[in-house]
Amino acid sequence: MTDKYRTVVVLGTRPEAIKLAPVIRALRTEAGVDTTVIVTGQHRQMLDQVLQLFRIVPDIDLDVMRPNQSLGELTGRVLRSVETELLRLRPDLLLVQGDTTTAFVTALAGFYQRIPVAHVEAGLRSYDLQHPFPEEANRRLLSVVTAVHLAPTIGAASALVREGTARSRVAVTGNTVVDALQMLLDAPFSFRRTPLDGVDLTDRRLVLVTSHRRESWGHDLEQICLAIRDLVRAFPDVAVVYPVHLNPNVQVTVQQTLAGAERVYLTEPLDYLTFMNLAKRSCFILTDSGGVQEEAPTLGKPLLLLRSVTERPEAFEAGRAAIVGTSRSEIVRAASRLLVDSDLYEAMSTGENPYGDGRASARIVRALRRWRQGRLPLLLPHDEFRVSSTRPHRVVAAEPGDLGVRMAPVEERP
C-alpha cells in the first residue's frame, strides 16, 4: 500500500477525457500524489479515440455502456461499478469533471463512502432543468456532494456562492479545454485519411454544425436541418459539414432531411483532433454542444447556439456568441448576418478568451495541493483566472429577432 495521497480520477465520455487529459498529466507529475484513472465507458468509441490521442492509459475500465440503455440503467450500472472500485482502492480524494451521468453518479458513490469529491468545471448553471437534460440536474446535484469546487469562471464561482458554498472552497481556474487545445493544435494537420478526405472545400465558406441534444430530438432537430438547407441555397459559396451523432434518434432525422443536399456533407463522428482542425478551418459554428461553446472563442470563431438557454454565458456577454434556438427562420437570419456583415463577424471573432488562458490545469493542481495541506482559500485571489469583465450575469432568455442573448445582472448576496 502506497503512502502517497491517493487520488482517483473517473471519466466516462469524450468531453470528460478531453478536459481531464491536461489535469491527469499534471497530477501524474505532482510529488506525493498517486493518481488512478478509471473510465466508465459511457462513451465507447469516441472516448477511446481521445484516450489514445492524449496517451492516457486507464488503470481500470468499467465498460458500462449497453445498447439503448436508459438513464436509469446507466445510473445503476455506474453506481455499482464505481462503488466496487472505491471500496477496493480507498482513495483520499475523488476527482470528476462536468455534468455527465458518470460525473454525478461517481460523486454520489464517493459521498456514500465519505470520500471528498473535487469537481472540475463546477458551478455552470442554465437554471432550467429541462435544458440541457439531464445535465442541469446532474451538475446541481453534484455540487451538493462536492468538497472542492474547481470553477472555470468567476460567474460559475458566483453561482456556487449564491447557492451557499463557502467562497474559500471555490477556486476559479479557467477551463481546461483551453489547455487541451493548446496541447493539440500547434502541429501541422492534414484531412487526408479522415472522413473529410475528398471533400472539396476549396473557395467555400465552411459552416460547421453539431446538433445531438436529446431535448432537440424530433421537431426541433428537423427545423435545424431545414435551416441548413435554406442557408446553402441562399449562399452558393457556403458548404456545411455536419458530423452526425450515432444515436438513432439523431441519425434518422438528419438523414431524412439532409441526405443528398448540395454542399451539405454528413460525416460519421470525427475524432477530436480532426474535429478541432475542422473548427479551426470553419467560418463559424452552429452547435448545441456545451464544450464547443468554449472551444469556438478559443479558436477565434463566432458561434451560434442551437439552444434556448446557456450555462456558459461568458462568450455571449462578450459578444463572441449568440443564442438562436431551434427556429428555422431565426437560424437562417442569424447565420446570414454573419455571412454578409463583416463588422459583426470581426466583432464576434476577436477579443479576450472568456474561458481560459491555458493554465487551468496548473491552478487545479495548486488548489488540490492546498486542500491536502488543509489550507483555505483553495487559491489566493491573485492566482485565480480572471478576465477584464467579471460581473456575474444570468441568462434570462433569447428574444426572437435578437442576434445576441439578453442578460440580467445577478444581485450578489451580502
C-alpha angles and dihedrals in degrees: 000000000000122000090213124108103270116224122180118199115198124192135162114173138054095255091051091051092049094049096041096045095085090042092052090048091051094045092052090060094047113111116238095018126110110199124199119188119209123185121197094195093229083153111032117182095026091047093050091052092056094044089054092045093054093036094239114158109195117225091212130022114195095184094203100162119112128177114276094349117167125242088253092054092047092048093051094046094049092046094051095043096046092044091055092054095045091052089053099042100037094200126195093223136019119209124199135167136218131337108304127129087252092055097046098042093045089053090049091052089050092049091052088056094042093245113149113247125216114199120204113205093021125172103036111147137177092174089223116100091201096052111084099012125230095353097074091057092043095056095043093050091044091056091058092062097037122109099182115042114198103189120190096213141020088250091058090047091051091053090055093048091050088055092055104268114143109249090224089066093053122082121191103218109159119244119299092218087078089056090049094050092049088054092054115031105060093077122086114261137197128195090216113122091019127105086265094059106123096018106129110220095159111140090359128125103228123218113192116209132192123171126156110126114141093229088063097050114125120004098015094050089048089054090051091051093048089051089054090054090049092049097053091046091053095046114042092189094056124097125185126211114195118181100204120220114240095235108116091225088063098037096055096051096042095046094046092050105034109023108120095012111146115257092002110118116196111195137177115262108293126228112253097255092051092045094051093047088051089051088050089053094047130101093220140333134246111197148147091202124120098212095045088060086066097038096053097063089041086060094040094248126140113239132207113198118220093208136083097235139020135213090199103063099159098090090046092051089050093051093246095116140021137206114236102162122206100301110129094217095044093051091050092046095050095043091048091054090054090051096050105029109073093181092055091046091051092048092052093046102053140055141068116329104246093199106057153322102228095266100091095109092053090051091049092052090048092050092049090049090054089048091054089050092051093244124146140228094048090225129014114242095253090052096056126097114260138173127198095265113048104162106125119237137186125217112245103177145306109257114220107253095023116114091199131059118254114236133193122203113247117228112236118233110249 
